Amino acid sequence: MRDFDEHNITAAVIERFAGTPDARLKQLMTSLVRHLHDFVRDVEPTFEEWLQAVMFLTRTGQISDARRQEFILLSDTLGVSMLVDAINHRLPAGATETTVLGPFHVEGSPEVANGADISAGVAGEVLFAEGTVKAADGTPLPGALVQVWQSDAEGFYDLQKPELDGMALRGQLRTDAGAKFWFRTITPAAYPIPYDGPVGDMLTATARHPWRPAHVHFMISAPGYETLVTHVFVAGDKYLDSDAVFGVKNSLIREFEARSAGAMPDGVVAEGPWRYLKYDFGLKPLTA
């Protein structure tokens, strides 16, 4: 076929994928072509606008490296990450809602006992966190792996602070015989996503801010259950209704209750004011 124009080129391109051996890949490519062409017809970009879009994607790739993935950041800020998450986590009653993984999770965080302080000496208001891990039907799950990580009191993760000696504000622990876990840390702060690159330029050009509300990350796993990736957000944070990556869900918001100096739930004495967080998690069973 020759003489392609705005009316026949979409069908022609889709036809070129007719022989794709993998049926799922064929579906993905033909749908991508159809929707991309429809987008172009809808907005009718000029050559200058199309070149600007190409250069934006080029810069997005160029700034990405082993420590920074700008394409994931772009997916997050366009709401695509949360849409993919929602499609892949249709949950039964009793299962904790999921949210984005975020760019600051790392493998190999320190393994600690229940009651440990994971702050690694980073300054901030003490936070005592505890909870349980159960199946969606309420069955306790002793031995479940609970991974946690968070920002500091200024909104920075350890990966953003090269002056730190090793990891901080992250760790992994196991639920006890009663499916409980508890640890000490510091109260996290709201923080901006990286905005010194093309995604930041997009946010600025569209009058959007880069901030995320304060939260603690949890990744929880147990044999026979889907791994849960979620946050617990600080109630009252001013960015709860405008999270830059659309990750907030009402069920994941909790009071980080202010407490006076004195004994915490595990008997350790806090010398000054501290905060208390309790959250009970539910896991979705794996399907055959």
SERO-4910 file (N, C-alpha, C, O; in steps of 0.05 Angstrom, whole numbers):
BEGIN
 pado doro    nc1    nc2    nc3   cac1   cac2   cac3    cc1    cc2    cc3    oc1    oc2    oc3
  Met    A     17    -24      0      0      0      0     17     25      0     38     26     14
  Arg    A      9     45    -16     23     70    -17      4     93    -13    -20     89     -6
  Asp    A     14    118    -17     -3    141    -15    -17    143     12    -41    146     14
  Phe    A      0    143     33    -11    144     60    -20    173     66     -7    192     59
  Asp    A    -43    175     80    -53    202     88    -65    199    116    -64    177    128
  Glu    A    -76    221    126    -86    220    154   -110    201    157   -117    195    180
  His    A   -122    193    136   -145    176    138   -138    146    137   -153    129    148
  Asn    A   -116    139    123   -111    110    119    -86    100    133    -81     76    134
  Ile    A    -69    118    144    -43    109    154    -46     92    179    -30     73    183
  Thr    A    -66     97    196    -69     81    221    -74     52    214    -61     34    226
  Ala    A    -93     47    196    -98     19    188    -74      6    176    -69    -18    180
  Ala    A    -59     21    161    -35     10    148    -14      2    168     -2    -19    166
  Val    A    -10     19    188     10     12    208      1    -12    225     18    -30    230
  Ile    A    -24    -13    232    -34    -36    247    -31    -61    231    -24    -82    242
  Glu    A    -35    -60    205    -33    -83    188     -4    -94    188      0   -118    185
  Arg    A     16    -76    191     44    -85    192     50   -103    216     69   -118    216
  Phe    A     33   -102    237     37   -118    260     20   -144    259     19   -159    279
  Ala    A      7   -149    237    -11   -172    235      3   -199    239     -9   -218    249
  Gly    A     29   -200    232     44   -225    235     59   -228    261     75   -247    263
  Thr    A     54   -211    280     68   -213    306     62   -240    319     39   -246    324
  Pro    A     83   -256    325     78   -283    336     65   -283    363     48   -300    369
  Asp    A     73   -264    380     63   -263    407     36   -247    407     36   -224    401
  Ala    A     15   -261    415    -12   -249    413    -15   -224    431    -27   -205    424
  Arg    A     -3   -226    455     -5   -203    474     11   -180    463      2   -157    465
  Leu    A     35   -184    452     50   -163    441     36   -150    417     36   -126    414
  Lys    A     22   -166    401      7   -156    379    -16   -138    389    -20   -116    378
  Gln    A    -29   -146    410    -51   -130    422    -40   -103    432    -51    -82    427
  Leu    A    -17   -104    446     -5    -80    457      3    -61    435     -3    -37    437
  Met    A     16    -71    414     26    -53    393      4    -41    377      5    -17    370
  Thr    A    -16    -57    370    -38    -46    354    -55    -26    370    -64     -6    358
  Ser    A    -59    -31    395    -73    -12    412    -58     14    415    -69     36    414
  Leu    A    -31     11    419    -15     35    422    -16     52    397    -19     76    399
  Val    A    -14     40    374    -15     55    349    -42     69    346    -43     92    339
  Arg    A    -63     54    352    -90     65    349    -94     90    366   -103    111    357
  His    A    -87     88    392    -91    110    411    -71    133    406    -79    156    409
  Leu    A    -47    126    398    -27    147    393    -36    163    368    -34    188    368
  His    A    -45    150    348    -54    164    324    -79    181    330    -81    203    320
  Asp    A    -97    170    346   -121    186    354   -113    211    369   -125    232    366
  Phe    A    -92    208    386    -83    232    401    -72    253    382    -78    277    385
  Val    A    -56    244    362    -45    263    343    -67    277    327    -66    301    322
  Arg    A    -87    262    319   -110    274    305   -125    293    322   -135    314    313
  Asp    A   -127    287    348   -142    304    367   -128    331    370   -141    352    369
  Val    A   -102    331    375    -88    356    382    -75    370    358    -68    393    360
  Glu    A    -72    355    336    -59    366    312    -34    382    318    -34    406    314
  Pro    A    -13    368    328     11    383    335     26    395    311     25    384    289
  Thr    A     39    417    316     56    429    296     82    413    296     87    397    314
  Phe    A     99    416    275    125    403    275    142    412    298    156    395    310
  Glu    A    140    437    306    155    447    329    146    434    355    163    427    372
  Glu    A    120    430    358    110    418    382    118    388    383    125    378    405
  Trp    A    117    375    360    125    346    360    155    343    366    163    325    381
  Leu    A    171    361    356    200    360    362    205    365    391    222    353    403
  Gln    A    190    384    403    192    390    431    185    365    448    198    359    468
  Ala    A    165    350    440    157    326    454    179    305    451    186    291    471
  Val    A    191    302    428    213    283    424    236    290    441    249    272    453
  Met    A    243    315    443    266    324    459    260    320    489    278    314    504
  Phe    A    235    324    497    228    319    525    233    290    532    244    285    553
  Leu    A    224    272    515    229    243    521    258    237    519    268    220    535
  Thr    A    273    249    501    302    245    500    315    253    526    332    238    536
  Arg    A    308    277    536    320    286    561    312    268    585    327    264    603
  Thr    A    288    258    583    278    239    605    296    215    606    303    205    627
  Gly    A    303    204    583    321    181    582    350    188    590    363    173    604
  Gln    A    359    212    581    387    219    587    392    224    617    414    219    626
  Ile    A    372    233    632    377    239    660    373    214    677    381    215    701
  Ser    A    362    193    666    358    168    681    384    153    684    400    151    666
  Asp    A    388    141    708    411    124    713    404    104    735    380    100    740
  Ala    A    424     91    746    419     70    766    405     80    791    392     65    805
  Arg    A    408    106    797    397    117    821    372    134    816    357    141    835
  Arg    A    367    140    791    344    158    784    330    148    759    344    144    738
  Gln    A    304    143    760    289    133    737    268    154    731    246    154    742
  Glu    A    275    172    712    257    194    705    232    185    691    211    197    694
  Phe    A    233    162    677    209    152    664    188    143    684    164    147    680
  Ile    A    198    130    706    179    122    727    167    147    740    143    148    746
  Leu    A    184    168    744    174    193    755    153    205    736    133    216    746
  Leu    A    158    204    711    138    214    691    112    198    693     90    209    693
  Ser    A    115    172    694     91    154    698     76    161    723     51    162    723
  Asp    A     91    166    745     78    173    770     63    198    769     39    200    777
  Thr    A     75    219    757     62    246    757     40    248    737     24    267    738
  Leu    A     38    230    718     16    229    699     -7    210    709    -27    207    696
  Gly    A     -3    199    732    -23    181    744    -23    153    732    -41    137    738
  Val    A     -5    147    714     -4    121    701      4     99    721     -7     77    720
  Ser    A     23    105    738     32     85    757      9     76    775      6     52    780
  Met    A     -6     95    785    -29     88    802    -51     74    787    -65     58    799
  Leu    A    -54     81    761    -74     67    745    -66     37    741    -83     20    744
  Val    A    -41     33    735    -31      5    732    -34    -10    759    -41    -33    759
  Asp    A    -27      4    781    -29     -8    807    -58    -16    813    -63    -37    823
  Ala    A    -77      2    807   -105     -3    812   -115    -27    796   -130    -44    807
  Ile    A   -108    -29    771   -116    -51    754   -106    -77    764   -119    -98    762
  Asn    A    -81    -77    774    -68   -102    783    -74   -109    812    -65   -130    821
  His    A    -89    -92    826    -94    -98    854   -124    -93    860   -131    -76    876
  Arg    A   -140   -109    848   -169   -110    855   -172   -128    879   -168   -153    877
  Leu    A   -177   -116    902   -174   -130    927   -199   -139    940   -220   -127    937
  Pro    A   -198   -161    955   -221   -170    970   -224   -154    996   -206   -140   1004
  Ala    A   -247   -155   1008   -252   -141   1034   -231   -152   1054   -225   -175   1055
  Gly    A   -221   -133   1070   -201   -140   1090   -172   -137   1081   -154   -139   1098
  Ala    A   -167   -134   1055   -140   -130   1045   -133   -100   1045   -150    -84   1037
  Thr    A   -109    -94   1054   -100    -66   1054    -96    -56   1026    -86    -70   1009
  Glu    A   -104    -31   1021   -101    -19    995    -72    -14    989    -55     -9   1007
  Thr    A    -65    -14    963    -38    -11    954    -33     18    945    -52     33    941
  Thr    A     -8     25    941     -1     50    928     27     46    915     38     24    916
  Val    A     38     68    904     62     65    888     86     57    905     88     63    929
  Leu    A    105     43    892    130     35    906    147     59    911    159     61    933
  Gly    A    149     78    893    166    101    896    195     94    888    202     71    886
  Pro    A    212    114    885    239    110    875    260    104    897    283    101    890
  Phe    A    252    103    922    272    102    944    274     75    958    288     73    978
  His    A    260     55    948    263     28    959    289     17    950    297     20    927
  Val    A    303      3    969    328    -11    962    327    -39    974    315    -44    995
  Glu    A    340    -57    960    343    -85    970    365    -85    992    383    -69    992
  Gly    A    362   -104   1010    383   -108   1029    384    -89   1053    405    -84   1064
  Ser    A    361    -78   1060    360    -60   1083    366    -77   1108    362   -101   1108
  Pro    A    374    -64   1130    382    -80   1154    359    -97   1165    337    -88   1167
  Glu    A    366   -121   1173    347   -138   1187    348   -132   1216    370   -133   1228
  Val    A    326   -125   1228    325   -117   1256    304   -133   1272    286   -144   1260
  Ala    A    307   -133   1298    288   -146   1316    265   -127   1321    268   -102   1319
  Asn    A    242   -137   1329    220   -120   1337    229   -103   1360    244   -112   1378
  Gly    A    221    -77   1359    229    -58   1380    253    -42   1373    261    -24   1387
  Ala    A    267    -49   1351    292    -36   1343    286     -7   1335    264      0   1326
  Asp    A    307      9   1337    306     37   1327    320     37   1300    344     32   1298
  Ile    A    304     43   1279    315     43   1252    325     70   1243    333     73   1219
  Ser    A    324     90   1260    332    117   1252    362    120   1247    370    139   1233
  Ala    A    378    102   1258    407    103   1254    419    130   1263    438    139   1252
  Gly    A    406    141   1283    416    166   1295    408    191   1281    416    213   1289
  Val    A    391    189   1260    381    213   1246    363    229   1265    345    217   1278
  Ala    A    367    255   1267    352    271   1286    323    274   1277    316    275   1254
  Gly    A    305    275   1298    277    280   1292    260    272   1316    270    260   1335
  Glu    A    234    277   1315    216    270   1336    211    240   1335    205    229   1314
  Val    A    214    227   1358    212    198   1360    184    189   1351    164    202   1359
  Leu    A    183    168   1335    158    155   1327    159    126   1335    177    112   1327
  Phe    A    139    117   1350    136     89   1356    113     78   1338     91     88   1339
  Ala    A    120     58   1322    101     46   1303     96     17   1309    115      2   1315
  Glu    A     71      8   1308     65    -20   1313     41    -28   1297     26    -11   1287
  Gly    A     37    -54   1294     14    -63   1279     14    -93   1278     30   -107   1291
  Thr    A     -4   -104   1262     -6   -133   1257     -7   -138   1227    -14   -120   1212
  Val    A     -1   -163   1220     -4   -171   1192    -22   -196   1193    -15   -216   1205
  Lys    A    -44   -194   1178    -63   -216   1177    -72   -221   1148    -68   -204   1131
  Ala    A    -84   -244   1143    -96   -249   1118   -121   -231   1116   -131   -221   1136
  Ala    A   -131   -228   1092   -155   -212   1088   -179   -222   1104   -196   -207   1112
  Asp    A   -179   -249   1110   -201   -260   1126   -196   -259   1156   -212   -269   1171
  Gly    A   -174   -246   1164   -168   -242   1192   -149   -263   1204   -142   -261   1228
  Thr    A   -140   -282   1188   -121   -302   1199    -94   -289   1205    -82   -277   1187
  Pro    A    -84   -291   1229    -58   -279   1236    -35   -292   1219    -36   -316   1213
  Leu    A    -15   -276   1212      7   -286   1196     34   -281   1210     48   -262   1205
  Pro    A     40   -299   1229     66   -297   1243     89   -302   1223     86   -318   1204
  Gly    A    111   -288   1227    134   -292   1209    133   -277   1183    150   -280   1166
  Ala    A    113   -260   1179    111   -243   1155    134   -223   1155    142   -213   1176
  Leu    A    145   -218   1132    167   -199   1129    156   -171   1125    141   -166   1106
  Val    A    164   -153   1142    155   -125   1141    179   -107   1135    197   -104   1151
  Gln    A    180    -96   1110    201    -77   1103    190    -49   1105    168    -43   1096
  Val    A    205    -31   1117    197     -3   1121    219     15   1111    243      9   1114
  Trp    A    211     38   1101    230     59   1094    215     86   1093    191     87   1089
  Gln    A    230    108   1097    217    134   1100    236    157   1096    261    153   1095
  Ser    A    225    181   1095    242    205   1094    248    214   1123    237    204   1142
  Asp    A    267    232   1125    274    243   1151    257    267   1158    237    273   1144
  Ala    A    263    281   1179    247    304   1188    248    328   1169    233    347   1172
  Glu    A    267    327   1150    270    349   1130    260    340   1103    262    355   1084
  Gly    A    250    316   1101    239    306   1075    260    293   1057    255    290   1033
  Phe    A    282    284   1068    303    271   1052    305    242   1059    302    234   1082
  Tyr    A    310    225   1039    316    197   1043    346    193   1045    362    210   1036
  Asp    A    354    171   1057    383    167   1061    398    167   1034    421    175   1033
  Leu    A    385    157   1012    398    157    986    405    185    976    422    189    959
  Gln    A    391    205    987    395    233    978    416    247    996    422    270    991
  Lys    A    427    233   1015    446    245   1034    472    229   1034    476    211   1051
  Pro    A    490    235   1015    515    219   1013    532    221   1038    550    204   1042
  Glu    A    528    241   1055    544    244   1079    537    222   1100    553    218   1119
  Leu    A    514    208   1097    507    187   1116    525    163   1111    532    156   1089
  Asp    A    533    150   1133    549    126   1132    531    102   1132    525     91   1154
  Gly    A    523     92   1109    505     70   1108    475     78   1107    469    101   1103
  Met    A    458     58   1110    429     62   1108    418     74   1134    429     69   1155
  Ala    A    396     89   1131    382    100   1154    353    102   1148    345    105   1125
  Leu    A    337    100   1169    308    102   1166    296     81   1148    277     86   1133
  Arg    A    307     57   1149    296     35   1135    305      9   1148    326      8   1162
  Gly    A    290    -12   1145    297    -37   1157    275    -58   1151    255    -52   1139
  Gln    A    281    -83   1159    261   -104   1155    260   -121   1180    281   -128   1192
  Leu    A    236   -129   1188    231   -145   1212    209   -165   1207    195   -164   1186
  Arg    A    206   -183   1225    186   -205   1222    165   -202   1244    170   -194   1266
  Thr    A    140   -209   1237    119   -209   1257    124   -232   1276    135   -253   1269
  Asp    A    116   -227   1301    121   -248   1322     99   -269   1321     83   -270   1302
  Ala    A     98   -286   1341     79   -309   1342     50   -299   1341     32   -314   1332
  Gly    A     45   -275   1350     19   -263   1349     13   -246   1325     -7   -232   1324
  Ala    A     31   -247   1305     30   -232   1280     33   -202   1285     24   -186   1268
  Lys    A     47   -195   1306     51   -167   1312     80   -158   1305     98   -175   1304
  Phe    A     83   -132   1299    109   -120   1295    110    -93   1308     89    -81   1312
  Trp    A    133    -83   1315    136    -56   1326    165    -47   1323    183    -63   1324
  Phe    A    168    -21   1320    195    -10   1317    194     20   1324    173     32   1325
  Arg    A    217     31   1328    220     60   1333    235     73   1310    252     61   1297
  Thr    A    228     98   1304    240    113   1283    236    142   1289    233    150   1312
  Ile    A    235    160   1269    228    188   1273    204    194   1255    198    180   1236
  Thr    A    190    216   1261    167    224   1246    175    235   1219    192    253   1218
  Pro    A    164    224   1197    172    233   1170    160    261   1164    142    270   1177
  Ala    A    171    273   1143    161    299   1134    153    297   1104    162    279   1090
  Ala    A    136    316   1096    129    318   1068    155    325   1052    173    337   1063
  Tyr    A    155    318   1027    179    324   1011    171    327    981    151    316    973
  Pro    A    188    340    966    183    342    937    196    319    922    218    310    930
  Ile    A    183    309    902    196    290    884    218    305    869    217    330    868
  Pro    A    238    292    858    259    306    843    247    322    820    233    312    803
  Tyr    A    253    348    820    241    366    800    262    383    786    256    404    776
  Asp    A    287    373    785    308    388    771    312    377    743    333    382    731
  Gly    A    293    361    732    295    350    706    271    355    689    255    373    696
  Pro    A    267    340    668    244    345    650    217    342    663    198    357    656
  Val    A    214    323    682    188    321    696    183    346    712    160    356    713
  Gly    A    203    356    726    200    382    740    193    404    721    177    421    728
  Asp    A    205    405    698    198    425    678    168    423    670    154    443    667
  Met    A    158    398    667    130    394    661    112    404    683     92    417    678
  Leu    A    120    398    708    104    408    731    103    438    732     82    450    736
  Thr    A    126    451    727    127    480    728    110    492    706     95    511    710
  Ala    A    112    481    682     98    492    659     68    489    662     53    505    650
  Thr    A     59    470    678     30    465    682     20    475    709     -2    468    717
  Ala    A     37    490    723     30    502    749     23    481    770      5    485    786
  Arg    A     38    459    769     34    438    790     58    438    809     80    445    801
  His    A     53    430    834     74    429    853     86    400    853     72    382    844
  Pro    A    110    396    864    123    370    864    120    355    891    134    335    895
  Trp    A    103    364    909    104    354    937     88    328    941     67    324    929
  Arg    A     98    311    959     84    288    969     79    292    998     96    302   1013
  Pro    A     55    283   1008     49    285   1037     67    265   1052     76    245   1042
  Ala    A     72    272   1078     89    255   1095     77    227   1098     53    223   1100
  His    A     95    207   1097     85    179   1099    108    161   1106    132    168   1105
  Val    A    101    136   1115    120    115   1119    113     93   1098     90     86   1095
  His    A    134     82   1085    130     61   1065    130     34   1079    145     29   1098
  Phe    A    113     16   1069    113    -12   1078    112    -31   1054     97    -26   1035
  Met    A    128    -51   1055    126    -74   1036    125    -99   1053    144   -105   1068
  Ile    A    103   -113   1051     97   -136   1069     92   -161   1052     77   -161   1034
  Ser    A    106   -183   1060    103   -208   1045    101   -232   1064    112   -231   1086
  Ala    A     87   -252   1054     84   -277   1069     78   -299   1049     64   -294   1029
  Pro    A     88   -323   1053     83   -345   1034     53   -349   1030     37   -350   1049
  Gly    A     45   -351   1004     17   -356    998      1   -331    994    -23   -332    990
  Tyr    A     14   -307    996     -1   -282    995     13   -263    976     38   -264    973
  Glu    A     -2   -245    963     10   -225    946     26   -205    964     17   -198    986
  Thr    A     49   -197    954     65   -177    968     50   -151    967     41   -141    946
  Leu    A     48   -139    990     34   -113    993     54    -90    992     74    -90   1008
  Val    A     50    -71    975     66    -47    974     47    -23    979     29    -18    964
  Thr    A     53     -9   1001     35     13   1008     49     34   1025     72     31   1031
  His    A     35     55   1032     44     76   1051     24     78   1073      1     69   1071
  Val    A     33     90   1095     14    101   1115     20    130   1117     42    139   1124
  Phe    A     -1    146   1111      2    175   1109     -4    189   1136    -21    179   1151
  Val    A      9    212   1141      4    227   1165    -22    244   1162    -23    261   1144
  Ala    A    -41    239   1179    -66    254   1178    -60    284   1182    -43    291   1198
  Gly    A    -75    300   1167    -72    329   1169    -51    341   1152    -49    366   1150
  Asp    A    -35    325   1138    -15    336   1120    -28    353   1098    -49    345   1087
  Lys    A    -16    376   1093    -29    395   1074    -29    385   1045    -42    397   1028
  Tyr    A    -13    364   1039    -12    355   1011    -28    329   1006    -26    317    985
  Leu    A    -44    321   1026    -60    297   1022    -79    298    998    -83    278    985
  Asp    A    -89    322    992   -108    324    970    -95    333    944   -108    338    924
  Ser    A    -68    335    944    -54    343    919    -28    329    915     -9    340    904
  Asp    A    -26    304    925     -2    288    922      7    288    893     -9    282    875
  Ala    A     32    294    889     43    297    861     41    271    845     41    272    821
  Val    A     39    248    859     38    222    845     12    208    849      9    184    842
  Phe    A     -8    221    860    -36    211    863    -37    185    880    -54    168    874
  Gly    A    -20    183    900    -18    158    915    -36    156    940    -37    135    952
  Val    A    -50    178    948    -64    178    973    -91    163    971   -106    167    952
  Lys    A    -97    147    991   -123    134    994   -132    138   1023   -116    136   1041
  Asn    A   -158    143   1027   -167    149   1054   -161    128   1074   -156    133   1097
  Ser    A   -162    102   1065   -157     80   1084   -129     79   1093   -123     65   1113
  Leu    A   -110     94   1080    -82     93   1087    -74    117   1104    -50    120   1110
  Ile    A    -93    134   1112    -86    157   1128    -91    151   1158   -112    139   1165
  Arg    A    -72    157   1174    -74    152   1203    -63    176   1219    -46    191   1210
  Glu    A    -74    179   1243    -63    199   1262    -36    189   1272    -33    166   1280
  Phe    A    -16    206   1271     10    200   1284      7    215   1311     15    238   1313
  Glu    A     -4    201   1330    -14    214   1355      9    225   1371     29    212   1376
  Ala    A      6    250   1380     26    263   1397     23    253   1425      2    252   1437
  Arg    A     46    245   1437     47    235   1464     68    251   1480     87    261   1468
  Ser    A     65    252   1506     84    265   1524    107    246   1531    105    222   1527
  Ala    A    128    258   1541    151    242   1550    142    220   1569    124    224   1586
  Gly    A    155    197   1567    147    174   1584    151    148   1569    162    147   1548
  Ala    A    140    127   1581    143    100   1570    127     96   1545    104    104   1544
  Met    A    139     84   1525    126     77   1500    114     49   1504    120     36   1524
  Pro    A     98     39   1485     85     13   1489    103    -10   1496     94    -29   1509
  Asp    A    128    -10   1487    146    -32   1493    162    -28   1519    180    -43   1525
  Gly    A    156     -6   1533    170      0   1558    194     18   1556    203     28   1577
  Val    A    204     23   1532    226     41   1528    216     70   1534    195     78   1526
  Val    A    232     85   1550    224    111   1558    233    132   1538    256    134   1531
  Ala    A    214    148   1529    220    171   1512    225    195   1530    209    202   1547
  Glu    A    248    208   1526    256    231   1543    241    256   1536    240    275   1552
  Gly    A    230    257   1512    215    281   1504    189    273   1490    182    249   1489
  Pro    A    175    292   1479    150    285   1464    155    265   1441    177    265   1429
  Trp    A    136    248   1436    139    228   1415    112    224   1402     91    234   1411
  Arg    A    112    209   1380     87    203   1366     82    173   1364    101    157   1365
  Tyr    A     57    166   1362     49    138   1361     33    132   1336     14    147   1330
  Leu    A     40    110   1323     25    101   1299     18     72   1302     35     56   1309
  Lys    A     -7     66   1297    -16     37   1297    -30     33   1271    -48     48   1263
  Tyr    A    -22     11   1257    -36      4   1232    -36    -26   1229    -14    -39   1232
  Asp    A    -59    -38   1224    -61    -67   1220    -65    -72   1190    -83    -61   1177
  Phe    A    -48    -90   1179    -48    -95   1151    -62   -122   1144    -60   -141   1160
  Gly    A    -75   -123   1121    -87   -147   1111    -76   -154   1084    -73   -137   1067
  Leu    A    -69   -180   1080    -57   -189   1055    -77   -205   1038    -93   -220   1049
  Lys    A    -75   -202   1012    -92   -217    993    -80   -244    987    -56   -245    980
  Pro    A    -95   -266    989    -84   -292    982    -77   -293    952    -90   -281    936
  Leu    A    -56   -309    946    -49   -314    919    -71   -331    906    -82   -348    919
  Thr    A    -76   -326    881    -95   -342    866    -80   -362    849    -58   -357    840
  Ala    A    -92   -385    845    -80   -406    830    -77   -399    801    -67   -414    785
***
